[in-house]
Amino acid sequence: MFPRIRLRRLRRTPLIRDMVRETTLTKKDLIYPMFIIEGKTQAIASMPGIFRLSINDAIEEVKEIVELGIPAIILFGIPKKKDKLATQAYAKEGIIQRAVRAIKDEVGDNLVVITDVCLCEYMDHGHCGIVKGNEILNDPTLELLAKTAVSHAEAGADIVAPSDMMDGRVKAIREALDEEGFENVAIMSYSAKYASSFYSPFREAADSAPAFGDRKSYQMDIGNAEEALREVALDIEEGADIVMVKPALAYLDVIYRIKKTFGMPTAAYNVSGEYAMIKAAAERNLIDEKAIVYETLLSIKRAGADLILTYFAKEVAGWI
């Protein structure tokens, strides 16, 4: 008891505080999201400092990422053409397939290449599955997701990341990968992806806003945590190697519960809306951007995330 016990003793100097810090953030925790587009590189108005990159510019970007010591990227494609069967999602010469080949040719195994497996960017209606009337069909969509994952693996992706939230998609993708000889390609599943309001800047970046309705019939309800545990359990059973929670900040409790319950490699996505809010406040000199970003990412890791997908990855890697 006080005065014999004084917890402030271990807070007295910066070096002592660093010695006893329970959670630390390293470059190896980071995954950098990248948008790849046909044609010329374009700025994203709602996400300062983030661009929709041409393949040539993406190659220059990945060189910088490797030099910074960031271990992985995740790629999102924006095709020239969209249709009701998302044919450009699994086309051999699709934007992501060409980007993966070019990046792997440049940096090889010096960078882990993860590909987002979803159809919304490639569908003319912007939903993540095949549509009939106003219904998003689950089972017919699985075949297209599996074809997309296999095409990414053929191009050289190390990890595929299904983000669509269709039931059974991890099983369908795992079976398809194994049948085609890609049993060593890992699956990082967006296991607990919420129907969040934090995605608006991403939808501008990826040109993926739904043409009608919303995604609440397949993405998770924002009030549910027990359901997240059920989703993760199913994905693990179906063959997921890494599970993910998206978004991160409003769902730190979910990250914590998933990590404690399953002990699986757990990722969290520090999403576009979280990025945009910090950037907007920093531009108005309302916050110390560097301090806020570090504290934000540290909170995500403290909650249990092993990996953090964040648009701040390059900046943080430069600070660490």
N, C-alpha and C positions, 0 to 999 in steps of 0.2 A: 504494500500500500504506500501511497504518498506519505512522507517525502522520500522513502527509500527507493521507490519505483518512480522514475521520471521518464516518460516516453519521449520527451523533447530532447533527451540526450542524443538520440540517433537522428535528430533533425538539425543538429547544430551547424554543420558545414555542408557545402555541396558534395564533397567527396564522401562523407559519411552517408548522406542521403542516397547517393548513387550505389554505395556498397550494399545497402539493405533494401533497395527497391525490389518489390516483389514481381513486377511486370515490366518488361522492357520491349521496345519496338525495334525491330531490325529490318534491314533491306530484304531479307529472306522471307519476311511475312507478306510481301507486297505482290500484287498482280495488277498490271496496268491495262485498262480497257482501251481498245483502239477501234475506230470506225474506218472502214475501207470503202471507197466509192469509185465508181467508174468516172474517168475524166479527171478534171483538175481538182486540187485540194480546195476545200471550202471551210471558212470559219463557222463556228456554231455560236449564234448570237447569245443564247441563254447559258452557255458554258464557256466563259472566257478562258482562253489558253488551250482549248480543246478543238480539234479539227476533224473534219471528214477528209481522210487522206487518200490521195492517189496511191497506187501500188508503189511507184517509184519513191514517193515521199515517205511511205510507210517503211521502206527498206532503210532509208536514212534515219528514221525515227528509231528503229530497232537497234541500229548500231549504237545510238546514244543510250538506249535502255540497257544494253549489254555492258557498256562502259560504266554506267552508274551502278551496276551490280544488282539490278532488279532481275529476279530469276524467271519471271513468266509474264506473258501477255494473254489477253483474251480478245478475240477478233469478232466484230460485228460487221456484216456486209450490207451495203445499200446498192441493189442492182439497178440497171437501166430500165428493165422491163419487169412488170409484175403481172401475175395471172391468178386464176382461181385455184390452181393446183401447185403454186409455188415452184414451178419447174426450175427456176434459176437457183433455188436453194441446193439442189443436188446435181446440177449440171457440171460436167467435167471441167468446162471452161467458165464456170461461175466465178464471181468476183472473189469469194473467199477461197475457193480451190486454187485459183491462180495466185492469190496473195500468200497462202500457206507455202506453196511450192517456191515462190520467190524468196520468202523470208528464210525458209529452211536452206535454200541454196546459199544464202548469204551468211547465216550465222550458225547453221547446223544445230548441234546439241548444246550450244552455249546459251540457248534460250528455250524455255518450255513454251510451246505454242498450244494454246487452248482455243477451241472454237465454240462459239455459242450456237447451239442447235435449236433453232426455232423457225417458224414460218412467217411470222407477222411482217417482217421486212419485205418478204417476197410475194405475199398475197395481195391481190388488188383490193381486198376489203380490209386489210390490216389486222385481221384476227390471227390467232396462233394455230388454227386448225381449219379443216374443210368445213364450209358453211352450207347448210341446207335451210332455206328460208332465213329465219333469224336464229337458228340453232347451230352451235359449233359442235361438230360431230367428233366424238372421241376416237372410236376404234378405227375408222378409215384413215384418220390422221396419223396413226402409229406407223403405218407403212412408209409414209413420206418422211417422217422423222428418222426412221431407221435408215432409209436411203440417203438422207442428208448426212447422217453421222458416218456412214460407210464412205461416202464421197470425201468427207473431210479427212478420214483416216488414210484413204488412198493418196491424198495430196500430201500427207506427212504430219498431220496433227498428232500431238502427243496425248492430248486429253480432249474429249468432247463433253460439252456442257449443255444438256437439255434444259431449256428454260420455259417450256410451253405449259407445264402443269397438267398435261393429259394423263389420265390414269393409265398405268401399265407401260409408260414409254421407256422407263429404264430397262425393263425386261426385254422389250422389243428391240431396243438398241443393242443391249448386251448380246442377245442371241444373233442379231445380224452381224455385228462385229466379229463374233467368234466364228460364224459360218464362213466369213470371208477371210479368215486368217489373221484378224487383228485382235487377237485375245490379249495382247499386251497394251493396247490403247485403253487408257483409264476413262472412267465416267465421273465427272463432277456434276452432280445433280442439283439443280435449283429445287431442293426438296420442300422448303417452306417459303414459297414466293407469294407475298401478300398483294391483294388488289389495292395498291397504295396510291396516295396522291403525290408521292415523291418522285414519280417517274416522268413528269411532264417534259423536262429538258431532254431526256433520252428520246422521247417520242419525236421531238423535233430533229435530234441528231440522226436517228435511224429512219426517219420518215415512216413511222410505224403506228401512227394513231389509228384506232379502229374507225372505219367509215360509218358504223352504226353501233349503238348500244355501248357496252363496256365489257370488261373481262372478268366480271365478278362471278360468272358461272363456272370459271375454271381456276382462277387465282383465288388464294385463300382469303377468308373474311378477316378483317383487321382485328376483330375482337377475340380470335381463337388462338389458344396456345396448346391445349391438349391435342387438338387436331394436328398441329405441327409435329408432335411426337409420333402420331400415327402415320403421317406422311413420310417421315424420316425412316421409321421402322420398315415400311413397305419398300422404300427405295433401297435400303440396305439389303433386304431380302431379295430384291430383284437384281442386285449386282452393282450398286453404286459404290465407288471407291472413296469419294469425298462427297459430303453433303453440304448444302449451302442454305443460309437464311438471307432473304432479301425483302426489304431494306435492312440496314444494320441498326441505326441509332434508335429508332422507335421500337425495336424488337430485341434489345439487349437481353431482356429476360428470357426470350425464346432461345437465343444463342446459348445462354447459360444452361438452360434446362436440357437442350439437345446434347451439349458437350458432356454434361454430368451423367445423363441417362445412357448414352451410347458409347462415349469415348472414341468416336470416329474422328478422322481428320475432318475438321469443320471450317468452312469458309463463310465469310459474311461480305455482302456487297454494300459498300458505302456509296449510295446511288447518286444519280445526277442532281436530284433536288437538294440533297444534303450538300453536295459540292457547290451548287449555284447559290444557296443561301449564305454560305460562308464567304464566297467570292463577293457577293453583293454587299455584305456587311463590311468586308475589308476595304472595298472600293470607296465606301463612305467614311472610312477611318473610324468605324464604330468598334472594331475589335483588333486585337493583335493576331493577324492571320496565322503566322507560324505557330504561336502558342496554342491557338484554338485547334488547328489541324492536328498537332501532335497530341493534345489532350483527347480529341475526338477518337483518333485511331487507337490510342492507348486504351480508351474505355472499351472499344470493340474487342481488342485482344484480351483485356482483363475479364470480359464476359465469357471468354472461352474460345474465341476464333483463333485458329491456327494460321489462316490465310485471310488477307483482306484485299478485296478488289476495290481499288480506289483511283479516281482521276488525279489525286494528289501524289501518286506514287513517285513521279519523277522529282517533284519538289522535295518530298520527304527524303528520298534517297540522297539528294544533294545536301540536305541538312544533317543527316546522320553521320 
